[in-house]
Amino acid sequence: MKRLLILFFLLGLALAANGAHATPIDLGERFPDLPLEAPRTPQARHYLGLPEGASFRLGDIPAEVVLVEVLNVLCPHCQKQTGPYNQLFRRIEDDPQT
């Protein structure tokens, strides 16, 4: 049991050290060009204008603007934000020139 606790502690330290080198994105900066897992359904890939593949980058999406919002499903504040995001989604769906 003691070894397991030490292992988890060391793993936590390693993960924390990795995150310490991360630089937050400032307002107006571009999102890092990271590989992301591709949508699993053909409909979702088509919606984003992506070909088949295991991964993609935001720059692969043929759009002038790509909005990225990271939400935590367990966060009550994030849950309240889903309403306005859904409204924005519907407005864009109704008029893509919005």
N, CA, C and O atoms as CSV, one atom per row, in Angstrom:
chain,resi,resn,atom,element,x,y,z
A,1,MET,N,N,0.830,-1.197,0.000
A,1,MET,CA,C,0.000,0.000,0.000
A,1,MET,C,C,0.867,1.251,0.000
A,1,MET,O,O,0.584,2.220,-0.704
A,2,LYS,N,N,1.926,1.215,0.798
A,2,LYS,CA,C,2.812,2.361,0.895
A,2,LYS,C,C,3.469,2.644,-0.462
A,2,LYS,O,O,3.610,3.800,-0.861
A,3,ARG,N,N,3.867,1.577,-1.168
A,3,ARG,CA,C,4.486,1.744,-2.483
A,3,ARG,C,C,3.510,2.367,-3.472
A,3,ARG,O,O,3.888,3.212,-4.284
A,4,LEU,N,N,2.257,1.946,-3.396
A,4,LEU,CA,C,1.237,2.486,-4.286
A,4,LEU,C,C,1.042,3.979,-4.037
A,4,LEU,O,O,0.933,4.752,-4.988
A,5,LEU,N,N,0.996,4.388,-2.789
A,5,LEU,CA,C,0.864,5.811,-2.459
A,5,LEU,C,C,2.064,6.607,-2.966
A,5,LEU,O,O,1.908,7.707,-3.496
A,6,ILE,N,N,3.255,6.047,-2.801
A,6,ILE,CA,C,4.460,6.727,-3.285
A,6,ILE,C,C,4.419,6.837,-4.804
A,6,ILE,O,O,4.791,7.870,-5.361
A,7,LEU,N,N,3.968,5.776,-5.481
A,7,LEU,CA,C,3.864,5.801,-6.937
A,7,LEU,C,C,2.915,6.906,-7.391
A,7,LEU,O,O,3.243,7.668,-8.301
A,8,PHE,N,N,1.738,7.000,-6.762
A,8,PHE,CA,C,0.783,8.045,-7.127
A,8,PHE,C,C,1.338,9.437,-6.827
A,8,PHE,O,O,1.114,10.373,-7.594
A,9,PHE,N,N,2.050,9.571,-5.732
A,9,PHE,CA,C,2.655,10.855,-5.395
A,9,PHE,C,C,3.672,11.263,-6.459
A,9,PHE,O,O,3.675,12.406,-6.916
A,10,LEU,N,N,4.532,10.326,-6.849
A,10,LEU,CA,C,5.542,10.621,-7.874
A,10,LEU,C,C,4.898,10.906,-9.227
A,10,LEU,O,O,5.353,11.780,-9.965
A,11,LEU,N,N,3.846,10.174,-9.548
A,11,LEU,CA,C,3.124,10.433,-10.789
A,11,LEU,C,C,2.521,11.833,-10.768
A,11,LEU,O,O,2.583,12.552,-11.766
A,12,GLY,N,N,1.943,12.219,-9.646
A,12,GLY,CA,C,1.393,13.566,-9.510
A,12,GLY,C,C,2.451,14.638,-9.661
A,12,GLY,O,O,2.213,15.663,-10.300
A,13,LEU,N,N,3.617,14.413,-9.081
A,13,LEU,CA,C,4.716,15.369,-9.232
A,13,LEU,C,C,5.147,15.493,-10.684
A,13,LEU,O,O,5.388,16.595,-11.177
A,14,ALA,N,N,5.243,14.365,-11.362
A,14,ALA,CA,C,5.651,14.385,-12.767
A,14,ALA,C,C,4.639,15.143,-13.615
A,14,ALA,O,O,5.021,15.935,-14.476
A,15,LEU,N,N,3.360,14.909,-13.379
A,15,LEU,CA,C,2.328,15.608,-14.142
A,15,LEU,C,C,2.309,17.097,-13.819
A,15,LEU,O,O,2.122,17.921,-14.713
A,16,ALA,N,N,2.500,17.446,-12.565
A,16,ALA,CA,C,2.526,18.857,-12.174
A,16,ALA,C,C,3.721,19.562,-12.796
A,16,ALA,O,O,3.607,20.706,-13.236
A,17,ALA,N,N,4.857,18.894,-12.834
A,17,ALA,CA,C,6.052,19.496,-13.438
A,17,ALA,C,C,5.842,19.721,-14.921
A,17,ALA,O,O,6.302,20.724,-15.466
A,18,ASN,N,N,5.158,18.806,-15.579
A,18,ASN,CA,C,4.890,18.959,-17.003
A,18,ASN,C,C,3.982,20.162,-17.247
A,18,ASN,O,O,4.212,20.928,-18.184
A,19,GLY,N,N,2.962,20.336,-16.423
A,19,GLY,CA,C,2.050,21.459,-16.572
A,19,GLY,C,C,2.676,22.788,-16.211
A,19,GLY,O,O,2.212,23.831,-16.672
A,20,ALA,N,N,3.716,22.776,-15.398
A,20,ALA,CA,C,4.363,24.023,-14.985
A,20,ALA,C,C,5.048,24.712,-16.152
A,20,ALA,O,O,5.244,25.927,-16.122
A,21,HIS,N,N,5.413,23.962,-17.171
A,21,HIS,CA,C,6.081,24.551,-18.330
A,21,HIS,C,C,5.093,25.103,-19.347
A,21,HIS,O,O,5.489,25.797,-20.284
A,22,ALA,N,N,3.828,24.805,-19.173
A,22,ALA,CA,C,2.822,25.276,-20.114
A,22,ALA,C,C,2.639,26.779,-19.964
A,22,ALA,O,O,2.644,27.311,-18.854
A,23,THR,N,N,2.480,27.447,-21.079
A,23,THR,CA,C,2.260,28.885,-21.080
A,23,THR,C,C,0.804,29.148,-21.436
A,23,THR,O,O,0.346,28.707,-22.490
A,24,PRO,N,N,0.068,29.854,-20.587
A,24,PRO,CA,C,-1.327,30.150,-20.913
A,24,PRO,C,C,-1.421,31.000,-22.180
A,24,PRO,O,O,-0.513,31.763,-22.508
A,25,ILE,N,N,-2.527,30.850,-22.869
A,25,ILE,CA,C,-2.772,31.631,-24.076
A,25,ILE,C,C,-3.335,32.977,-23.653
A,25,ILE,O,O,-4.291,33.036,-22.879
A,26,ASP,N,N,-2.757,34.046,-24.148
A,26,ASP,CA,C,-3.265,35.385,-23.857
A,26,ASP,C,C,-4.402,35.734,-24.805
A,26,ASP,O,O,-4.563,35.116,-25.857
A,27,LEU,N,N,-5.175,36.719,-24.423
A,27,LEU,CA,C,-6.272,37.205,-25.245
A,27,LEU,C,C,-5.746,37.600,-26.618
A,27,LEU,O,O,-4.772,38.345,-26.723
A,28,GLY,N,N,-6.379,37.108,-27.654
A,28,GLY,CA,C,-5.983,37.450,-29.014
A,28,GLY,C,C,-4.937,36.534,-29.620
A,28,GLY,O,O,-4.665,36.610,-30.818
A,29,GLU,N,N,-4.344,35.666,-28.801
A,29,GLU,CA,C,-3.347,34.737,-29.340
A,29,GLU,C,C,-4.039,33.555,-30.008
A,29,GLU,O,O,-5.175,33.209,-29.683
A,30,ARG,N,N,-3.330,32.949,-30.944
A,30,ARG,CA,C,-3.859,31.774,-31.627
A,30,ARG,C,C,-3.738,30.541,-30.741
A,30,ARG,O,O,-2.806,30.411,-29.949
A,31,PHE,N,N,-4.696,29.651,-30.894
A,31,PHE,CA,C,-4.675,28.374,-30.187
A,31,PHE,C,C,-3.517,27.549,-30.743
A,31,PHE,O,O,-3.286,27.565,-31.952
A,32,PRO,N,N,-2.792,26.835,-29.902
A,32,PRO,CA,C,-1.670,26.023,-30.402
A,32,PRO,C,C,-2.136,25.005,-31.446
A,32,PRO,O,O,-3.236,24.461,-31.347
A,33,ASP,N,N,-1.304,24.760,-32.425
A,33,ASP,CA,C,-1.636,23.843,-33.512
A,33,ASP,C,C,-1.403,22.402,-33.064
A,33,ASP,O,O,-0.477,21.733,-33.523
A,34,LEU,N,N,-2.262,21.941,-32.160
A,34,LEU,CA,C,-2.134,20.608,-31.572
A,34,LEU,C,C,-2.939,19.592,-32.373
A,34,LEU,O,O,-3.990,19.931,-32.917
A,35,PRO,N,N,-2.464,18.357,-32.454
A,35,PRO,CA,C,-3.301,17.322,-33.072
A,35,PRO,C,C,-4.444,16.965,-32.120
A,35,PRO,O,O,-4.223,16.741,-30.930
A,36,LEU,N,N,-5.652,16.916,-32.649
A,36,LEU,CA,C,-6.843,16.600,-31.865
A,36,LEU,C,C,-7.487,15.338,-32.421
A,36,LEU,O,O,-7.345,15.032,-33.605
A,37,GLU,N,N,-8.187,14.615,-31.574
A,37,GLU,CA,C,-8.882,13.412,-32.035
A,37,GLU,C,C,-10.006,13.813,-32.979
A,37,GLU,O,O,-10.804,14.696,-32.666
A,38,ALA,N,N,-10.062,13.168,-34.125
A,38,ALA,CA,C,-11.084,13.485,-35.124
A,38,ALA,C,C,-12.454,13.012,-34.651
A,38,ALA,O,O,-12.555,12.033,-33.912
A,39,PRO,N,N,-13.510,13.708,-35.078
A,39,PRO,CA,C,-14.857,13.239,-34.750
A,39,PRO,C,C,-15.062,11.820,-35.277
A,39,PRO,O,O,-14.521,11.450,-36.320
A,40,ARG,N,N,-15.832,11.046,-34.559
A,40,ARG,CA,C,-16.008,9.635,-34.919
A,40,ARG,C,C,-17.053,9.414,-35.999
A,40,ARG,O,O,-16.971,8.448,-36.756
A,41,THR,N,N,-18.036,10.305,-36.074
A,41,THR,CA,C,-19.101,10.083,-37.054
A,41,THR,C,C,-18.816,10.852,-38.341
A,41,THR,O,O,-18.230,11.934,-38.308
A,42,PRO,N,N,-19.232,10.290,-39.468
A,42,PRO,CA,C,-19.057,11.004,-40.739
A,42,PRO,C,C,-19.789,12.348,-40.742
A,42,PRO,O,O,-19.311,13.313,-41.338
A,43,GLN,N,N,-20.952,12.414,-40.073
A,43,GLN,CA,C,-21.719,13.664,-40.031
A,43,GLN,C,C,-20.931,14.770,-39.325
A,43,GLN,O,O,-20.903,15.912,-39.784
A,44,ALA,N,N,-20.298,14.425,-38.216
A,44,ALA,CA,C,-19.525,15.426,-37.471
A,44,ALA,C,C,-18.301,15.865,-38.268
A,44,ALA,O,O,-17.958,17.047,-38.273
A,45,ARG,N,N,-17.637,14.925,-38.944
A,45,ARG,CA,C,-16.485,15.293,-39.778
A,45,ARG,C,C,-16.937,16.189,-40.926
A,45,ARG,O,O,-16.272,17.169,-41.263
A,46,HIS,N,N,-18.080,15.840,-41.525
A,46,HIS,CA,C,-18.603,16.647,-42.632
A,46,HIS,C,C,-18.937,18.060,-42.138
A,46,HIS,O,O,-18.632,19.042,-42.815
A,47,TYR,N,N,-19.558,18.161,-40.969
A,47,TYR,CA,C,-19.919,19.469,-40.404
A,47,TYR,C,C,-18.686,20.361,-40.270
A,47,TYR,O,O,-18.749,21.564,-40.527
A,48,LEU,N,N,-17.560,19.760,-39.864
A,48,LEU,CA,C,-16.320,20.524,-39.694
A,48,LEU,C,C,-15.518,20.635,-40.984
A,48,LEU,O,O,-14.503,21.330,-41.025
A,49,GLY,N,N,-15.970,19.949,-42.046
A,49,GLY,CA,C,-15.244,19.996,-43.311
A,49,GLY,C,C,-13.958,19.195,-43.286
A,49,GLY,O,O,-12.986,19.550,-43.952
A,50,LEU,N,N,-13.948,18.117,-42.520
A,50,LEU,CA,C,-12.736,17.313,-42.363
A,50,LEU,C,C,-12.841,16.007,-43.137
A,50,LEU,O,O,-13.913,15.405,-43.196
A,51,PRO,N,N,-11.738,15.565,-43.730
A,51,PRO,CA,C,-11.728,14.245,-44.355
A,51,PRO,C,C,-11.619,13.165,-43.280
A,51,PRO,O,O,-11.429,13.470,-42.102
A,52,GLU,N,N,-11.740,11.913,-43.688
A,52,GLU,CA,C,-11.556,10.822,-42.724
A,52,GLU,C,C,-10.132,10.836,-42.208
A,52,GLU,O,O,-9.203,11.204,-42.927
A,53,GLY,N,N,-9.968,10.441,-40.976
A,53,GLY,CA,C,-8.645,10.386,-40.373
A,53,GLY,C,C,-8.767,10.244,-38.876
A,53,GLY,O,O,-9.830,10.484,-38.304
A,54,ALA,N,N,-7.684,9.857,-38.246
A,54,ALA,CA,C,-7.684,9.648,-36.802
A,54,ALA,C,C,-7.542,10.957,-36.041
A,54,ALA,O,O,-8.021,11.080,-34.913
A,55,SER,N,N,-6.884,11.937,-36.656
A,55,SER,CA,C,-6.679,13.211,-35.963
A,55,SER,C,C,-6.767,14.363,-36.958
A,55,SER,O,O,-6.759,14.162,-38.173
A,56,PHE,N,N,-6.851,15.574,-36.415
A,56,PHE,CA,C,-6.877,16.787,-37.226
A,56,PHE,C,C,-6.310,17.922,-36.392
A,56,PHE,O,O,-6.096,17.775,-35.188
A,57,ARG,N,N,-6.072,19.037,-37.027
A,57,ARG,CA,C,-5.641,20.259,-36.343
A,57,ARG,C,C,-6.679,21.339,-36.638
A,57,ARG,O,O,-7.364,21.278,-37.659
A,58,LEU,N,N,-6.799,22.313,-35.762
A,58,LEU,CA,C,-7.811,23.354,-35.969
A,58,LEU,C,C,-7.634,24.040,-37.316
A,58,LEU,O,O,-8.614,24.449,-37.939
A,59,GLY,N,N,-6.396,24.168,-37.768
A,59,GLY,CA,C,-6.131,24.789,-39.065
A,59,GLY,C,C,-6.674,23.992,-40.234
A,59,GLY,O,O,-6.780,24.521,-41.341
A,60,ASP,N,N,-7.025,22.724,-40.013
A,60,ASP,CA,C,-7.601,21.885,-41.071
A,60,ASP,C,C,-9.065,22.215,-41.330
A,60,ASP,O,O,-9.609,21.836,-42.367
A,61,ILE,N,N,-9.705,22.913,-40.408
A,61,ILE,CA,C,-11.123,23.256,-40.557
A,61,ILE,C,C,-11.224,24.453,-41.501
A,61,ILE,O,O,-10.661,25.512,-41.220
A,62,PRO,N,N,-11.938,24.293,-42.622
A,62,PRO,CA,C,-12.036,25.382,-43.592
A,62,PRO,C,C,-13.036,26.456,-43.143
A,62,PRO,O,O,-14.137,26.556,-43.683
A,63,ALA,N,N,-12.639,27.245,-42.158
A,63,ALA,CA,C,-13.507,28.303,-41.640
A,63,ALA,C,C,-12.655,29.524,-41.328
A,63,ALA,O,O,-11.474,29.413,-40.999
A,64,GLU,N,N,-13.273,30.679,-41.436
A,64,GLU,CA,C,-12.572,31.924,-41.129
A,64,GLU,C,C,-12.280,32.033,-39.634
A,64,GLU,O,O,-11.217,32.501,-39.227
A,65,VAL,N,N,-13.245,31.592,-38.825
A,65,VAL,CA,C,-13.114,31.660,-37.370
A,65,VAL,C,C,-13.535,30.313,-36.786
A,65,VAL,O,O,-14.545,29.739,-37.193
A,66,VAL,N,N,-12.758,29.818,-35.838
A,66,VAL,CA,C,-13.107,28.596,-35.110
A,66,VAL,C,C,-13.138,28.963,-33.631
A,66,VAL,O,O,-12.136,29.412,-33.076
A,67,LEU,N,N,-14.281,28.770,-33.003
A,67,LEU,CA,C,-14.448,29.076,-31.588
A,67,LEU,C,C,-14.173,27.814,-30.780
A,67,LEU,O,O,-14.799,26.777,-30.999
A,68,VAL,N,N,-13.233,27.912,-29.845
A,68,VAL,CA,C,-12.901,26.787,-28.972
A,68,VAL,C,C,-13.254,27.191,-27.548
A,68,VAL,O,O,-12.738,28.181,-27.028
A,69,GLU,N,N,-14.122,26.431,-26.932
A,69,GLU,CA,C,-14.498,26.684,-25.546
A,69,GLU,C,C,-14.346,25.377,-24.793
A,69,GLU,O,O,-14.908,24.358,-25.192
A,70,VAL,N,N,-13.602,25.400,-23.725
A,70,VAL,CA,C,-13.384,24.202,-22.922
A,70,VAL,C,C,-14.281,24.289,-21.694
A,70,VAL,O,O,-14.177,25.220,-20.895
A,71,LEU,N,N,-15.154,23.314,-21.561
A,71,LEU,CA,C,-16.092,23.283,-20.446
A,71,LEU,C,C,-15.881,22.019,-19.632
A,71,LEU,O,O,-15.474,20.984,-20.159
A,72,ASN,N,N,-16.162,22.117,-18.346
A,72,ASN,CA,C,-16.123,20.964,-17.454
A,72,ASN,C,C,-17.569,20.581,-17.164
A,72,ASN,O,O,-18.326,21.388,-16.623
A,73,VAL,N,N,-17.956,19.374,-17.512
A,73,VAL,CA,C,-19.353,18.967,-17.338
A,73,VAL,C,C,-19.790,18.932,-15.880
A,73,VAL,O,O,-20.988,18.931,-15.599
A,74,LEU,N,N,-18.851,18.903,-14.954
A,74,LEU,CA,C,-19.195,18.882,-13.531
A,74,LEU,C,C,-19.234,20.279,-12.915
A,74,LEU,O,O,-19.626,20.434,-11.758
A,75,CYS,N,N,-18.836,21.278,-13.666
A,75,CYS,CA,C,-18.772,22.653,-13.167
A,75,CYS,C,C,-20.135,23.331,-13.331
A,75,CYS,O,O,-20.634,23.422,-14.453
A,76,PRO,N,N,-20.753,23.811,-12.243
A,76,PRO,CA,C,-22.071,24.440,-12.366
A,76,PRO,C,C,-22.039,25.724,-13.197
A,76,PRO,O,O,-23.015,26.032,-13.882
A,77,HIS,N,N,-20.952,26.468,-13.151
A,77,HIS,CA,C,-20.845,27.688,-13.953
A,77,HIS,C,C,-20.758,27.339,-15.438
A,77,HIS,O,O,-21.348,28.014,-16.282
A,78,CYS,N,N,-20.017,26.283,-15.742
A,78,CYS,CA,C,-19.904,25.821,-17.128
A,78,CYS,C,C,-21.257,25.340,-17.641
A,78,CYS,O,O,-21.612,25.584,-18.794
A,79,GLN,N,N,-22.005,24.661,-16.788
A,79,GLN,CA,C,-23.323,24.164,-17.183
A,79,GLN,C,C,-24.249,25.324,-17.534
A,79,GLN,O,O,-25.042,25.221,-18.470
A,80,LYS,N,N,-24.154,26.432,-16.789
A,80,LYS,CA,C,-24.985,27.605,-17.077
A,80,LYS,C,C,-24.599,28.245,-18.406
A,80,LYS,O,O,-25.444,28.847,-19.068
A,81,GLN,N,N,-23.339,28.123,-18.803
A,81,GLN,CA,C,-22.867,28.715,-20.053
A,81,GLN,C,C,-23.359,27.962,-21.280
A,81,GLN,O,O,-23.329,28.503,-22.385
A,82,THR,N,N,-23.812,26.720,-21.106
A,82,THR,CA,C,-24.215,25.947,-22.279
A,82,THR,C,C,-25.410,26.571,-22.992
A,82,THR,O,O,-25.524,26.447,-24.211
A,83,GLY,N,N,-26.298,27.234,-22.264
A,83,GLY,CA,C,-27.450,27.895,-22.894
A,83,GLY,C,C,-27.029,28.931,-23.922
A,83,GLY,O,O,-27.446,28.846,-25.077
A,84,PRO,N,N,-26.206,29.916,-23.535
A,84,PRO,CA,C,-25.750,30.901,-24.520
A,84,PRO,C,C,-24.962,30.276,-25.678
A,84,PRO,O,O,-25.069,30.736,-26.815
A,85,TYR,N,N,-24.175,29.237,-25.399
A,85,TYR,CA,C,-23.428,28.590,-26.488
A,85,TYR,C,C,-24.374,27.888,-27.454
A,85,TYR,O,O,-24.150,27.904,-28.664
A,86,ASN,N,N,-25.425,27.275,-26.928
A,86,ASN,CA,C,-26.410,26.640,-27.806
A,86,ASN,C,C,-27.149,27.678,-28.637
A,86,ASN,O,O,-27.451,27.430,-29.804
A,87,GLN,N,N,-27.446,28.842,-28.052
A,87,GLN,CA,C,-28.086,29.919,-28.811
A,87,GLN,C,C,-27.175,30.394,-29.939
A,87,GLN,O,O,-27.632,30.598,-31.064
A,88,LEU,N,N,-25.900,30.569,-29.644
A,88,LEU,CA,C,-24.940,30.978,-30.668
A,88,LEU,C,C,-24.873,29.927,-31.775
A,88,LEU,O,O,-24.862,30.273,-32.956
A,89,PHE,N,N,-24.831,28.657,-31.405
A,89,PHE,CA,C,-24.796,27.575,-32.391
A,89,PHE,C,C,-26.014,27.645,-33.307
A,89,PHE,O,O,-25.879,27.538,-34.526
A,90,ARG,N,N,-27.209,27.825,-32.726
A,90,ARG,CA,C,-28.433,27.897,-33.535
A,90,ARG,C,C,-28.413,29.104,-34.465
A,90,ARG,O,O,-28.843,29.003,-35.614
A,91,ARG,N,N,-27.921,30.243,-33.987
A,91,ARG,CA,C,-27.845,31.436,-34.844
A,91,ARG,C,C,-26.923,31.201,-36.029
A,91,ARG,O,O,-27.230,31.598,-37.153
A,92,ILE,N,N,-25.802,30.559,-35.775
A,92,ILE,CA,C,-24.861,30.275,-36.863
A,92,ILE,C,C,-25.461,29.251,-37.818
A,92,ILE,O,O,-25.291,29.368,-39.032
A,93,GLU,N,N,-26.159,28.253,-37.291
A,93,GLU,CA,C,-26.809,27.259,-38.145
A,93,GLU,C,C,-27.862,27.918,-39.030
A,93,GLU,O,O,-27.980,27.591,-40.211
A,94,ASP,N,N,-28.632,28.853,-38.453
A,94,ASP,CA,C,-29.685,29.532,-39.209
A,94,ASP,C,C,-29.112,30.461,-40.266
A,94,ASP,O,O,-29.675,30.586,-41.354
A,95,ASP,N,N,-27.995,31.115,-39.956
A,95,ASP,CA,C,-27.374,32.060,-40.889
A,95,ASP,C,C,-25.858,31.963,-40.762
A,95,ASP,O,O,-25.268,32.645,-39.924
A,96,PRO,N,N,-25.216,31.125,-41.581
A,96,PRO,CA,C,-23.765,30.946,-41.476
A,96,PRO,C,C,-22.963,32.234,-41.668
A,96,PRO,O,O,-21.791,32.279,-41.294
A,97,GLN,N,N,-23.556,33.270,-42.235
A,97,GLN,CA,C,-22.852,34.541,-42.423
A,97,GLN,C,C,-22.843,35.390,-41.163
A,97,GLN,O,O,-22.241,36.463,-41.145
A,98,THR,N,N,-23.508,34.920,-40.101
A,98,THR,CA,C,-23.595,35.651,-38.834
A,98,THR,C,C,-22.229,35.981,-38.293
A,98,THR,O,O,-22.117,36.596,-37.232
